Amino acid sequence: MSCLQCTIVVSGVLSEGFSEAFAGLTVTHEGAKTQLCGTLTDRAEFEGVVRQLFNLGLEVESIVTHPGEAELG
């Protein structure tokens, strides 16, 4: 099944609890930035994550995506 690999960098340090809020993306920190990485099932799920970031007022510094293949479910 086709999926979407993504890496999103936001300003600030988010707690690891946010990984559940953001479609199970892995939350890591580098200095005063937080990186959310992982596989999303489709474009709609990706758009939902981005919408959540903006709704929370987080400053998105970068978004990198590329198609990938993964077994989901």
C-alpha positions as CSV (number, residue, x, y, z in Angstrom):
1,M,0.0,0.0,0.0
2,S,1.3,3.5,-0.8
3,C,2.0,5.8,2.0
4,L,3.8,9.1,2.7
5,Q,7.0,9.5,4.6
6,C,7.3,12.9,6.3
7,T,9.6,15.0,8.5
8,I,8.2,18.2,10.0
9,V,10.3,20.6,12.0
10,V,8.6,23.1,14.4
11,S,10.0,25.8,16.7
12,G,10.0,24.9,20.4
13,V,10.2,21.7,22.4
14,L,7.1,19.6,22.3
15,S,6.6,16.8,24.8
16,E,6.7,13.2,23.5
17,G,3.0,13.0,24.3
18,F,2.4,14.8,21.1
19,S,3.3,11.7,19.1
20,E,-0.1,10.3,19.8
21,A,-1.8,13.6,18.8
22,F,0.1,13.6,15.5
23,A,-0.9,10.3,13.9
24,G,1.8,8.4,15.9
25,L,4.7,10.4,14.4
26,T,8.0,10.1,16.4
27,V,8.9,13.2,18.3
28,T,12.5,14.1,18.7
29,H,14.3,17.3,19.8
30,E,17.3,19.1,18.5
31,G,18.1,22.2,20.5
32,A,15.0,24.5,20.6
33,K,13.3,22.6,17.7
34,T,11.1,19.6,17.6
35,Q,11.1,17.1,14.7
36,L,8.1,14.9,13.9
37,C,9.0,12.0,11.7
38,G,7.1,8.9,10.4
39,T,4.8,7.3,7.9
40,L,1.3,8.6,7.2
41,T,-1.3,6.5,5.4
42,D,-2.3,9.1,2.8
43,R,-2.5,12.8,1.9
44,A,-5.6,13.4,4.0
45,E,-3.8,12.2,7.2
46,F,-0.8,14.4,6.3
47,E,-3.1,17.4,5.8
48,G,-4.7,16.7,9.2
49,V,-1.4,16.7,11.0
50,V,-0.4,20.0,9.3
51,R,-3.8,21.5,10.2
52,Q,-3.3,20.5,13.9
53,L,0.1,22.1,14.0
54,F,-1.3,25.4,12.7
55,N,-4.4,25.2,15.0
56,L,-2.0,24.9,17.9
57,G,-0.2,28.0,16.8
58,L,3.1,26.2,16.3
59,E,5.7,27.7,14.0
60,V,6.4,25.2,11.3
61,E,10.0,25.6,10.0
62,S,10.1,22.9,7.4
63,I,8.1,20.1,5.9
64,V,9.7,17.3,3.8
65,T,7.7,14.5,2.3
66,H,8.2,11.7,-0.2
67,P,6.2,8.7,-1.2
68,G,7.1,5.4,0.3
69,E,6.0,1.9,0.5
70,A,5.0,0.3,3.8
71,E,2.7,-2.4,5.0
72,L,0.0,-0.8,7.0
73,G,-2.4,-2.5,9.5
